[in-house]
Amino acid sequence: MKTIGAILLFLSGIFGPTTAHNLEKADDHHVEKAIETNRKTDKFSKEWVSHEKLDLSKQIVFAHGDVSWLPALAKQAGWPDHTIEKLTQIVLRESGGCPNRRGGDMVDKNCNITGVSEWNHRSDTGLLQINGVNYDPSRNKWAAICRQMNICTQAPLLDPLTNLKAGLVLYNLSGFEPWNPCNWRVCKASTTTTAP
């Protein structure tokens, strides 16, 4: 039972501190063992995920709302073909296709930062708005991107290719759940019906 808890705790790095708090009972030994097993068996280990950055000689012109370049870059990052449509929706929703965006940033049509509208989620980073709980060990000692890619700060994730590779780490751990708004915001299904 502790091994299941350890694996869930490892995955909690994706969903944030609330889940990690609920799974506190898993001891460190079992969690370390689960992570080590994941590293040995996971093709997306530190050795596999390179820190290759986007080749600026083949520079993409980023514009808010235009992600025509995304399928090719996502494939370069290793995303499977069947995920590209959903990935495109997420990138448009999260960053508008602007890789330099941090949580709360306002941008113009050319993805230039024009200001900050909110200060409460500044750790959200890049195309996929990857949250700090996934890369910053001071916020989550099981931060999957830090542990698997050795990227433990925000700056490298502003590179679009690196961001997509980091997103793939999260996707391989739990599908598109890290980008499910119900994981970070209260979701209310409409349960009211009107009488005829």
Secondary structure, DSSP 8 states (H G I E B T S, - for coil): -HHHHHHHHHHHHHH-HHHHHHTTTS-HHHHHHHHHHHHHH-TTSTTTS------GGG----BTTB-TTHHHHHHHHT--GGGHHHHHHHHHHHHTT-TT-BTTEEE-TT--EEEES-STTTT-BTTTTB-GGGT-TTT-TT-HHHHHH---SSGGGGSHHHHHHHHHHHHHHHTTGGG-GGGTS-----------
